[in-house]
Amino acid sequence: MKHLLSIADLSRDEIGEIMDTAISMHDVQRRQVKKLPTLPGRTIINFFLKTPPAPAVHLRLLASGCRLTPST
């Protein structure tokens, strides 16, 4: 679901799923550390067949082995 404008066309199960998601996100917001461990122990790799049109600074950081994480 991309945008929710009305619940009129949703089934009871879809509304329940939205409410369950809202409850779990509410619990996350009450934590001291508001991050979800979505991929614990996994490595994310971006593989480009062609050089992307990125600024030279980003390419230099990648070439130097700098690891960028969401928390930095």
Backbone atoms as SQL, in Angstrom:
CREATE TABLE atoms (id INTEGER PRIMARY KEY, chain TEXT, resi INTEGER, resn TEXT, atom TEXT, x REAL, y REAL, z REAL);
INSERT INTO atoms VALUES
  (1, 'A', 1, 'MET', 'N', 0.857, -1.171, 0.000),
  (2, 'A', 1, 'MET', 'CA', 0.000, 0.000, 0.000),
  (3, 'A', 1, 'MET', 'C', 0.901, 1.230, 0.000),
  (4, 'A', 2, 'LYS', 'N', 0.706, 2.099, -0.977),
  (5, 'A', 2, 'LYS', 'CA', 1.541, 3.290, -1.077),
  (6, 'A', 2, 'LYS', 'C', 0.970, 4.450, -0.278),
  (7, 'A', 3, 'HIS', 'N', -0.298, 4.750, -0.480),
  (8, 'A', 3, 'HIS', 'CA', -0.945, 5.864, 0.224),
  (9, 'A', 3, 'HIS', 'C', -2.294, 5.388, 0.754),
  (10, 'A', 4, 'LEU', 'N', -2.626, 5.827, 1.933),
  (11, 'A', 4, 'LEU', 'CA', -3.925, 5.494, 2.508),
  (12, 'A', 4, 'LEU', 'C', -4.729, 6.782, 2.616),
  (13, 'A', 5, 'LEU', 'N', -5.779, 6.884, 1.807),
  (14, 'A', 5, 'LEU', 'CA', -6.614, 8.077, 1.811),
  (15, 'A', 5, 'LEU', 'C', -7.933, 7.837, 2.537),
  (16, 'A', 6, 'SER', 'N', -8.371, 6.579, 2.564),
  (17, 'A', 6, 'SER', 'CA', -9.639, 6.252, 3.204),
  (18, 'A', 6, 'SER', 'C', -9.619, 4.785, 3.601),
  (19, 'A', 7, 'ILE', 'N', -10.276, 4.455, 4.697),
  (20, 'A', 7, 'ILE', 'CA', -10.364, 3.057, 5.090),
  (21, 'A', 7, 'ILE', 'C', -11.642, 2.403, 4.570),
  (22, 'A', 8, 'ALA', 'N', -12.423, 3.146, 3.806),
  (23, 'A', 8, 'ALA', 'CA', -13.709, 2.640, 3.327),
  (24, 'A', 8, 'ALA', 'C', -13.559, 1.382, 2.472),
  (25, 'A', 9, 'ASP', 'N', -12.482, 1.298, 1.692),
  (26, 'A', 9, 'ASP', 'CA', -12.314, 0.158, 0.788),
  (27, 'A', 9, 'ASP', 'C', -11.442, -0.952, 1.366),
  (28, 'A', 10, 'LEU', 'N', -11.024, -0.821, 2.619),
  (29, 'A', 10, 'LEU', 'CA', -10.155, -1.825, 3.227),
  (30, 'A', 10, 'LEU', 'C', -10.976, -2.926, 3.877),
  (31, 'A', 11, 'SER', 'N', -10.411, -4.128, 3.846),
  (32, 'A', 11, 'SER', 'CA', -11.067, -5.243, 4.533),
  (33, 'A', 11, 'SER', 'C', -10.751, -5.161, 6.021),
  (34, 'A', 12, 'ARG', 'N', -11.468, -5.961, 6.784),
  (35, 'A', 12, 'ARG', 'CA', -11.233, -5.998, 8.230),
  (36, 'A', 12, 'ARG', 'C', -9.794, -6.449, 8.530),
  (37, 'A', 13, 'ASP', 'N', -9.286, -7.418, 7.753),
  (38, 'A', 13, 'ASP', 'CA', -7.921, -7.914, 7.948),
  (39, 'A', 13, 'ASP', 'C', -6.883, -6.832, 7.647),
  (40, 'A', 14, 'GLU', 'N', -7.114, -6.046, 6.595),
  (41, 'A', 14, 'GLU', 'CA', -6.173, -4.971, 6.243),
  (42, 'A', 14, 'GLU', 'C', -6.136, -3.900, 7.334),
  (43, 'A', 15, 'ILE', 'N', -7.294, -3.570, 7.870),
  (44, 'A', 15, 'ILE', 'CA', -7.344, -2.586, 8.960),
  (45, 'A', 15, 'ILE', 'C', -6.635, -3.142, 10.193),
  (46, 'A', 16, 'GLY', 'N', -6.831, -4.426, 10.477),
  (47, 'A', 16, 'GLY', 'CA', -6.146, -5.056, 11.594),
  (48, 'A', 16, 'GLY', 'C', -4.636, -5.057, 11.423),
  (49, 'A', 17, 'GLU', 'N', -4.173, -5.281, 10.193),
  (50, 'A', 17, 'GLU', 'CA', -2.731, -5.254, 9.914),
  (51, 'A', 17, 'GLU', 'C', -2.153, -3.858, 10.138),
  (52, 'A', 18, 'ILE', 'N', -2.880, -2.838, 9.714),
  (53, 'A', 18, 'ILE', 'CA', -2.440, -1.453, 9.936),
  (54, 'A', 18, 'ILE', 'C', -2.364, -1.149, 11.427),
  (55, 'A', 19, 'MET', 'N', -3.368, -1.580, 12.167),
  (56, 'A', 19, 'MET', 'CA', -3.374, -1.333, 13.608),
  (57, 'A', 19, 'MET', 'C', -2.241, -2.084, 14.310),
  (58, 'A', 20, 'ASP', 'N', -1.987, -3.331, 13.895),
  (59, 'A', 20, 'ASP', 'CA', -0.880, -4.095, 14.482),
  (60, 'A', 20, 'ASP', 'C', 0.459, -3.406, 14.218),
  (61, 'A', 21, 'THR', 'N', 0.637, -2.901, 13.006),
  (62, 'A', 21, 'THR', 'CA', 1.865, -2.185, 12.664),
  (63, 'A', 21, 'THR', 'C', 1.994, -0.923, 13.500),
  (64, 'A', 22, 'ALA', 'N', 0.900, -0.194, 13.668),
  (65, 'A', 22, 'ALA', 'CA', 0.923, 1.036, 14.472),
  (66, 'A', 22, 'ALA', 'C', 1.285, 0.735, 15.928),
  (67, 'A', 23, 'ILE', 'N', 0.752, -0.342, 16.462),
  (68, 'A', 23, 'ILE', 'CA', 1.055, -0.703, 17.852),
  (69, 'A', 23, 'ILE', 'C', 2.533, -1.055, 18.002),
  (70, 'A', 24, 'SER', 'N', 3.073, -1.833, 17.055),
  (71, 'A', 24, 'SER', 'CA', 4.486, -2.205, 17.160),
  (72, 'A', 24, 'SER', 'C', 5.388, -0.987, 16.985),
  (73, 'A', 25, 'MET', 'N', 5.027, -0.048, 16.111),
  (74, 'A', 25, 'MET', 'CA', 5.826, 1.159, 15.933),
  (75, 'A', 25, 'MET', 'C', 5.713, 2.060, 17.161),
  (76, 'A', 26, 'HIS', 'N', 4.567, 2.060, 17.823),
  (77, 'A', 26, 'HIS', 'CA', 4.412, 2.833, 19.053),
  (78, 'A', 26, 'HIS', 'C', 5.364, 2.304, 20.117),
  (79, 'A', 27, 'ASP', 'N', 5.477, 0.980, 20.199),
  (80, 'A', 27, 'ASP', 'CA', 6.406, 0.373, 21.154),
  (81, 'A', 27, 'ASP', 'C', 7.848, 0.774, 20.854),
  (82, 'A', 28, 'VAL', 'N', 8.199, 0.833, 19.581),
  (83, 'A', 28, 'VAL', 'CA', 9.554, 1.250, 19.193),
  (84, 'A', 28, 'VAL', 'C', 9.804, 2.695, 19.612),
  (85, 'A', 29, 'GLN', 'N', 8.827, 3.559, 19.431),
  (86, 'A', 29, 'GLN', 'CA', 8.994, 4.974, 19.770),
  (87, 'A', 29, 'GLN', 'C', 9.142, 5.185, 21.275),
  (88, 'A', 30, 'ARG', 'N', 8.678, 4.259, 22.078),
  (89, 'A', 30, 'ARG', 'CA', 8.804, 4.381, 23.534),
  (90, 'A', 30, 'ARG', 'C', 10.157, 3.893, 24.046),
  (91, 'A', 31, 'ARG', 'N', 10.940, 3.224, 23.187),
  (92, 'A', 31, 'ARG', 'CA', 12.262, 2.739, 23.585),
  (93, 'A', 31, 'ARG', 'C', 13.239, 3.896, 23.718),
  (94, 'A', 32, 'GLN', 'N', 14.295, 3.653, 24.475),
  (95, 'A', 32, 'GLN', 'CA', 15.344, 4.662, 24.576),
  (96, 'A', 32, 'GLN', 'C', 16.116, 4.736, 23.261),
  (97, 'A', 33, 'VAL', 'N', 16.418, 3.595, 22.636),
  (98, 'A', 33, 'VAL', 'CA', 17.067, 3.546, 21.326),
  (99, 'A', 33, 'VAL', 'C', 15.981, 3.224, 20.318),
  (100, 'A', 34, 'LYS', 'N', 15.665, 4.186, 19.460),
  (101, 'A', 34, 'LYS', 'CA', 14.522, 4.056, 18.552),
  (102, 'A', 34, 'LYS', 'C', 14.929, 3.500, 17.192),
  (103, 'A', 35, 'LYS', 'N', 15.661, 2.400, 17.202),
  (104, 'A', 35, 'LYS', 'CA', 16.082, 1.766, 15.958),
  (105, 'A', 35, 'LYS', 'C', 15.595, 0.332, 15.951),
  (106, 'A', 36, 'LEU', 'N', 15.299, -0.158, 14.768),
  (107, 'A', 36, 'LEU', 'CA', 14.894, -1.543, 14.614),
  (108, 'A', 36, 'LEU', 'C', 16.054, -2.341, 14.034),
  (109, 'A', 37, 'PRO', 'N', 16.357, -3.490, 14.582),
  (110, 'A', 37, 'PRO', 'CA', 17.423, -4.318, 14.019),
  (111, 'A', 37, 'PRO', 'C', 16.902, -5.086, 12.803),
  (112, 'A', 38, 'THR', 'N', 16.764, -4.393, 11.678),
  (113, 'A', 38, 'THR', 'CA', 16.133, -4.998, 10.508),
  (114, 'A', 38, 'THR', 'C', 16.970, -6.082, 9.864),
  (115, 'A', 39, 'LEU', 'N', 18.289, -5.919, 9.850),
  (116, 'A', 39, 'LEU', 'CA', 19.146, -6.925, 9.226),
  (117, 'A', 39, 'LEU', 'C', 20.335, -7.260, 10.126),
  (118, 'A', 40, 'PRO', 'N', 20.096, -7.805, 11.293),
  (119, 'A', 40, 'PRO', 'CA', 21.222, -8.097, 12.186),
  (120, 'A', 40, 'PRO', 'C', 22.113, -9.180, 11.592),
  (121, 'A', 41, 'GLY', 'N', 23.412, -8.940, 11.632),
  (122, 'A', 41, 'GLY', 'CA', 24.368, -9.922, 11.142),
  (123, 'A', 41, 'GLY', 'C', 24.442, -10.026, 9.638),
  (124, 'A', 42, 'ARG', 'N', 23.858, -9.103, 8.920),
  (125, 'A', 42, 'ARG', 'CA', 23.863, -9.133, 7.457),
  (126, 'A', 42, 'ARG', 'C', 24.749, -8.020, 6.918),
  (127, 'A', 43, 'THR', 'N', 25.293, -8.213, 5.743),
  (128, 'A', 43, 'THR', 'CA', 26.092, -7.198, 5.069),
  (129, 'A', 43, 'THR', 'C', 25.326, -6.733, 3.842),
  (130, 'A', 44, 'ILE', 'N', 25.230, -5.433, 3.676),
  (131, 'A', 44, 'ILE', 'CA', 24.551, -4.857, 2.527),
  (132, 'A', 44, 'ILE', 'C', 25.614, -4.389, 1.537),
  (133, 'A', 45, 'ILE', 'N', 25.477, -4.785, 0.291),
  (134, 'A', 45, 'ILE', 'CA', 26.443, -4.405, -0.740),
  (135, 'A', 45, 'ILE', 'C', 25.680, -3.776, -1.896),
  (136, 'A', 46, 'ASN', 'N', 26.141, -2.600, -2.327),
  (137, 'A', 46, 'ASN', 'CA', 25.622, -1.974, -3.537),
  (138, 'A', 46, 'ASN', 'C', 26.588, -2.306, -4.668),
  (139, 'A', 47, 'PHE', 'N', 26.094, -2.921, -5.698),
  (140, 'A', 47, 'PHE', 'CA', 26.931, -3.329, -6.818),
  (141, 'A', 47, 'PHE', 'C', 26.478, -2.568, -8.058),
  (142, 'A', 48, 'PHE', 'N', 27.400, -1.808, -8.642),
  (143, 'A', 48, 'PHE', 'CA', 27.084, -1.016, -9.829),
  (144, 'A', 48, 'PHE', 'C', 27.848, -1.582, -11.020),
  (145, 'A', 49, 'LEU', 'N', 27.150, -1.842, -12.096),
  (146, 'A', 49, 'LEU', 'CA', 27.825, -2.278, -13.315),
  (147, 'A', 49, 'LEU', 'C', 28.487, -1.101, -14.009),
  (148, 'A', 50, 'LYS', 'N', 27.945, 0.077, -13.811),
  (149, 'A', 50, 'LYS', 'CA', 28.516, 1.296, -14.357),
  (150, 'A', 50, 'LYS', 'C', 28.771, 2.239, -13.192),
  (151, 'A', 51, 'THR', 'N', 29.726, 3.134, -13.355),
  (152, 'A', 51, 'THR', 'CA', 29.992, 4.117, -12.318),
  (153, 'A', 51, 'THR', 'C', 28.787, 5.044, -12.207),
  (154, 'A', 52, 'PRO', 'N', 28.197, 5.161, -11.009),
  (155, 'A', 52, 'PRO', 'CA', 27.041, 6.045, -10.857),
  (156, 'A', 52, 'PRO', 'C', 27.480, 7.507, -10.928),
  (157, 'A', 53, 'PRO', 'N', 26.591, 8.390, -11.313),
  (158, 'A', 53, 'PRO', 'CA', 26.943, 9.815, -11.373),
  (159, 'A', 53, 'PRO', 'C', 26.937, 10.432, -9.977),
  (160, 'A', 54, 'ALA', 'N', 27.831, 9.944, -9.123),
  (161, 'A', 54, 'ALA', 'CA', 27.906, 10.433, -7.739),
  (162, 'A', 54, 'ALA', 'C', 29.017, 11.465, -7.630),
  (163, 'A', 55, 'PRO', 'N', 28.920, 12.346, -6.643),
  (164, 'A', 55, 'PRO', 'CA', 29.993, 13.314, -6.432),
  (165, 'A', 55, 'PRO', 'C', 31.322, 12.612, -6.157),
  (166, 'A', 56, 'ALA', 'N', 32.402, 13.233, -6.535),
  (167, 'A', 56, 'ALA', 'CA', 33.728, 12.644, -6.385),
  (168, 'A', 56, 'ALA', 'C', 34.051, 12.326, -4.931),
  (169, 'A', 57, 'VAL', 'N', 33.531, 13.110, -4.010),
  (170, 'A', 57, 'VAL', 'CA', 33.795, 12.864, -2.586),
  (171, 'A', 57, 'VAL', 'C', 33.263, 11.494, -2.182),
  (172, 'A', 58, 'HIS', 'N', 32.075, 11.141, -2.617),
  (173, 'A', 58, 'HIS', 'CA', 31.494, 9.851, -2.268),
  (174, 'A', 58, 'HIS', 'C', 32.323, 8.720, -2.842),
  (175, 'A', 59, 'LEU', 'N', 32.777, 8.886, -4.077),
  (176, 'A', 59, 'LEU', 'CA', 33.591, 7.848, -4.697),
  (177, 'A', 59, 'LEU', 'C', 34.916, 7.680, -3.968),
  (178, 'A', 60, 'ARG', 'N', 35.515, 8.784, -3.524),
  (179, 'A', 60, 'ARG', 'CA', 36.771, 8.692, -2.772),
  (180, 'A', 60, 'ARG', 'C', 36.548, 7.989, -1.438),
  (181, 'A', 61, 'LEU', 'N', 35.433, 8.280, -0.767),
  (182, 'A', 61, 'LEU', 'CA', 35.128, 7.606, 0.493),
  (183, 'A', 61, 'LEU', 'C', 34.969, 6.100, 0.286),
  (184, 'A', 62, 'LEU', 'N', 34.265, 5.721, -0.762),
  (185, 'A', 62, 'LEU', 'CA', 34.080, 4.302, -1.046),
  (186, 'A', 62, 'LEU', 'C', 35.407, 3.640, -1.377),
  (187, 'A', 63, 'ALA', 'N', 36.244, 4.313, -2.165),
  (188, 'A', 63, 'ALA', 'CA', 37.535, 3.752, -2.553),
  (189, 'A', 63, 'ALA', 'C', 38.451, 3.578, -1.347),
  (190, 'A', 64, 'SER', 'N', 38.321, 4.441, -0.355),
  (191, 'A', 64, 'SER', 'CA', 39.184, 4.352, 0.829),
  (192, 'A', 64, 'SER', 'C', 38.707, 3.284, 1.804),
  (193, 'A', 65, 'GLY', 'N', 37.569, 2.663, 1.523),
  (194, 'A', 65, 'GLY', 'CA', 37.063, 1.615, 2.395),
  (195, 'A', 65, 'GLY', 'C', 36.216, 2.131, 3.530),
  (196, 'A', 66, 'CYS', 'N', 35.814, 3.372, 3.460),
  (197, 'A', 66, 'CYS', 'CA', 34.980, 3.971, 4.504),
  (198, 'A', 66, 'CYS', 'C', 33.626, 3.272, 4.506),
  (199, 'A', 67, 'ARG', 'N', 33.188, 2.845, 5.683),
  (200, 'A', 67, 'ARG', 'CA', 31.869, 2.211, 5.799),
  (201, 'A', 67, 'ARG', 'C', 30.888, 3.235, 6.300),
  (202, 'A', 68, 'LEU', 'N', 29.862, 3.479, 5.533),
  (203, 'A', 68, 'LEU', 'CA', 28.809, 4.419, 5.917),
  (204, 'A', 68, 'LEU', 'C', 27.640, 3.631, 6.478),
  (205, 'A', 69, 'THR', 'N', 27.192, 4.019, 7.662),
  (206, 'A', 69, 'THR', 'CA', 26.052, 3.351, 8.280),
  (207, 'A', 69, 'THR', 'C', 24.989, 4.388, 8.597),
  (208, 'A', 70, 'PRO', 'N', 23.736, 3.988, 8.750),
  (209, 'A', 70, 'PRO', 'CA', 22.669, 4.933, 9.043),
  (210, 'A', 70, 'PRO', 'C', 22.890, 5.715, 10.340),
  (211, 'A', 71, 'SER', 'N', 23.673, 5.166, 11.261),
  (212, 'A', 71, 'SER', 'CA', 23.866, 5.848, 12.539),
  (213, 'A', 71, 'SER', 'C', 24.978, 6.885, 12.499),
  (214, 'A', 72, 'THR', 'N', 25.678, 7.043, 11.351),
  (215, 'A', 72, 'THR', 'CA', 26.757, 8.032, 11.266),
  (216, 'A', 72, 'THR', 'C', 26.268, 9.299, 10.619);
